[in-house]
Amino acid sequence: MLIPSSSISKIVVQKFGGTSLASMEHIERAVDKMRAARAAGFGVVAVVSAMSGETDRLLSMARDRIALPNPREIDVLVASGEQVSAALSALLLDAAGVEARSFLGHQVRILTDSVHTYARIREVERGRILAALEAGQVAVVAGFQGVDEDGDITTLGRGGSDTTAVALAAALDAEVCEIYTDVDGVYTADPALCPSATLLSRISYRHMRDFSLLGAKVLAPRSVQLAMKYRVPIHVRSSFSAAPGTWVGDSDEIADAVLGIACDNKLASIRIIGQVPLACTNSIVRELSEHTIGLEAMTRRPEDSLQLARETAIVVKRADVAAALQIVHEQLGRAEMADREVVVDTEVARISVIGGKVGAEFEVAGDVLQLFRRQGARVASIYARNTSISYILEAGPVVSRLVRGLHDFFGLNGRPDPISEPIAQYG
């Protein structure tokens, strides 16, 4: 780990998501936060996402015409959104009298593997950023993007700017990585679904990873894993208020407590009805991975032999269902099973209970199922990890009722935050 030179006593990495950069007025607000940190004596590295909706707009231009577009060219296309945000932020800083320099992924030299649209960071070269900080400049870095050993642009997947920010914070030995977003911090449930959700002052890396993997959109899962590995303190804060936010790091959470409810109501299910060998299922999963389509859940109802299933269900993000469906049909065709019935349901949700060791508590699973039955919800499948238990079911108005019901059942409504001391102090 390169230690910053003595003239840069402390560094802060600030990441601004798309909703924090949705308009010029929003970008000006983000720039004010960069200026404030610079005035407080910090070396400031700002990581910016594309403006809100821009990545989806660019993707739709390609996907409306091409079912499975070339991943390399998709990276070239979508990386342009962050370039705009970085340049505008640097221009506004300069206009406000704060010298700034914008950098794209290949200029910083954020080196990645060559898995286009979902690349992994291998190394961060820090020289140009440290030189900018030494010169008193704010370094504005385009998030979400890097470069592979062939010089090709790569992108880091959804939420990749979070990963960029944490990687830079680790490489620069930053005091803190601030994640600015459109909510005040991490809540016990999505406040849009559960108005009584409680803001957590802090949460462990482990439980934040669970929230991220299971639907909470505050932080990308990879960024949490990276922060856990390098012990980077993360401070989730609002771009629009002075709320204290949530610290993510080593934490003393109550071992057996339910911490919250996560929900993802933008999933889709592809069911293959009829006998399908395990080898064919494996080829489908492999192709989904090759095209960086995340497999959210999968169930197989086996025949007498585990090698043969009478029904297979694959759950993916709703936005990926068209591409996933094409892969399913292609692989069934190659296995000479094109006659199998394929049923698509684009209204699927996942609700998860997170905390303690709930995944190993059969009583918790039973209590949740009883609550679901009382609400008339039909659960398609259940799966558990050590610290979470998840339910796949039909999406719709019932989902918000179920989240509120679980939040109340586990005593999370208005629960005092058990840990009031922050992990560190900044700002």
Secondary structure as the mmCIF struct_conf table of DSSP 4:
data_model
#
loop_
_struct_conf.conf_type_id
_struct_conf.id
_struct_conf.beg_label_comp_id
_struct_conf.beg_label_asym_id
_struct_conf.beg_label_seq_id
_struct_conf.end_label_comp_id
_struct_conf.end_label_asym_id
_struct_conf.end_label_seq_id
HELX_LH_PP_P HELX_LH_PP_P1 LEU A 2 SER A 5
TURN_TY1_P TURN_TY1_P1 SER A 6 SER A 7
STRN STRN1 ILE A 11 PHE A 16
HELX_RH_3T_P HELX_RH_3T_P1 GLY A 18 LEU A 21
BEND BEND1 ALA A 22 SER A 23
HELX_RH_AL_P HELX_RH_AL_P1 MET A 24 ALA A 39
TURN_TY1_P TURN_TY1_P2 ALA A 40 GLY A 41
STRN STRN2 GLY A 43 VAL A 48
HELX_LH_PP_P HELX_LH_PP_P2 ALA A 50 MET A 51
TURN_TY1_P TURN_TY1_P3 SER A 52 GLY A 53
HELX_RH_AL_P HELX_RH_AL_P2 GLU A 54 ARG A 63
TURN_TY1_P TURN_TY1_P4 ASP A 64 ARG A 65
BEND BEND2 ALA A 67 LEU A 68
HELX_RH_AL_P HELX_RH_AL_P3 PRO A 71 VAL A 78
TURN_TY1_P TURN_TY1_P5 ALA A 79 ALA A 79
HELX_RH_AL_P HELX_RH_AL_P4 SER A 80 ALA A 95
TURN_TY1_P TURN_TY1_P6 ALA A 96 GLY A 97
STRN STRN3 ALA A 100 PHE A 103
HELX_RH_AL_P HELX_RH_AL_P5 GLY A 105 VAL A 108
TURN_TY1_P TURN_TY1_P7 ARG A 109 ARG A 109
STRN STRN4 ILE A 110 THR A 112
BEND BEND3 SER A 114 SER A 114
TURN_TY1_P TURN_TY1_P8 HIS A 116 THR A 117
BEND BEND4 TYR A 118 TYR A 118
STRN STRN5 ILE A 121 VAL A 124
HELX_RH_AL_P HELX_RH_AL_P6 GLY A 127 GLU A 134
TURN_TY1_P TURN_TY1_P9 ALA A 135 GLY A 136
STRN STRN6 VAL A 138 ALA A 142
TURN_TY1_P TURN_TY1_P10 GLY A 143 PHE A 144
STRN STRN7 GLN A 145 VAL A 147
TURN_TY1_P TURN_TY1_P11 GLU A 149 ASP A 150
BEND BEND5 GLY A 151 GLY A 151
STRN STRN8 ILE A 153 THR A 155
TURN_TY1_P TURN_TY1_P12 ARG A 158 GLY A 159
HELX_RH_AL_P HELX_RH_AL_P7 GLY A 160 ALA A 171
TURN_TY1_P TURN_TY1_P13 LEU A 172 ASP A 173
BEND BEND6 GLU A 175 GLU A 175
STRN STRN9 VAL A 176 THR A 181
BEND BEND7 ASP A 182 GLY A 185
STRN STRN10 TYR A 187 TYR A 187
BEND BEND8 THR A 188 ALA A 189
TURN_TY1_P TURN_TY1_P14 PRO A 191 LEU A 193
TURN_TY1_P TURN_TY1_P15 PRO A 195 SER A 196
HELX_LH_PP_P HELX_LH_PP_P3 ALA A 197 THR A 198
STRN STRN11 LEU A 199 LEU A 199
HELX_LH_PP_P HELX_LH_PP_P4 LEU A 200 LEU A 200
BEND BEND9 SER A 201 SER A 201
STRN STRN12 ARG A 202 SER A 204
HELX_RH_AL_P HELX_RH_AL_P8 TYR A 205 LEU A 213
TURN_TY1_P TURN_TY1_P16 LEU A 214 GLY A 215
BEND BEND10 VAL A 218 LEU A 219
HELX_RH_AL_P HELX_RH_AL_P9 PRO A 221 TYR A 230
TURN_TY1_P TURN_TY1_P17 ARG A 231 ARG A 231
STRN STRN13 ILE A 234 SER A 238
BEND BEND11 SER A 239 SER A 241
STRN STRN14 THR A 246 GLY A 249
BEND BEND12 ASP A 250 ASP A 250
TURN_TY1_P TURN_TY1_P18 ALA A 255 ASP A 256
STRN STRN15 GLY A 260 PRO A 277
HELX_RH_AL_P HELX_RH_AL_P10 LEU A 278 GLU A 290
TURN_TY1_P TURN_TY1_P19 HIS A 291 THR A 292
STRN STRN16 ALA A 297 PRO A 302
BEND BEND13 ASP A 304 SER A 305
TURN_TY1_P TURN_TY1_P20 LEU A 306 GLN A 307
STRN STRN17 LEU A 308 LYS A 317
HELX_RH_3T_P HELX_RH_3T_P2 ARG A 318 ASP A 320
HELX_RH_AL_P HELX_RH_AL_P11 VAL A 321 ARG A 334
TURN_TY1_P TURN_TY1_P21 ALA A 335 GLU A 336
TURN_TY1_P TURN_TY1_P22 ALA A 338 ASP A 339
BEND BEND14 ARG A 340 ARG A 340
STRN STRN18 GLU A 341 ILE A 354
BEND BEND15 GLY A 355 GLY A 355
TURN_TY1_P TURN_TY1_P23 GLY A 356 LYS A 357
HELX_RH_3T_P HELX_RH_3T_P3 VAL A 358 ALA A 360
HELX_RH_AL_P HELX_RH_AL_P12 PHE A 362 ARG A 374
TURN_TY1_P TURN_TY1_P24 GLN A 375 GLY A 376
STRN STRN19 VAL A 379 ARG A 385
TURN_TY1_P TURN_TY1_P25 ASN A 386 THR A 387
STRN STRN20 SER A 388 GLU A 394
BEND BEND16 GLY A 396 GLY A 396
HELX_RH_AL_P HELX_RH_AL_P13 PRO A 397 PHE A 409
TURN_TY1_P TURN_TY1_P26 PHE A 410 GLY A 411
TURN_TY1_P TURN_TY1_P27 ASN A 413 GLY A 414
HELX_LH_PP_P HELX_LH_PP_P5 ARG A 415 ASP A 417
BEND BEND17 PRO A 418 PRO A 418
BEND BEND18 GLU A 421 GLU A 421
BEND BEND19 ILE A 423 ALA A 424
#
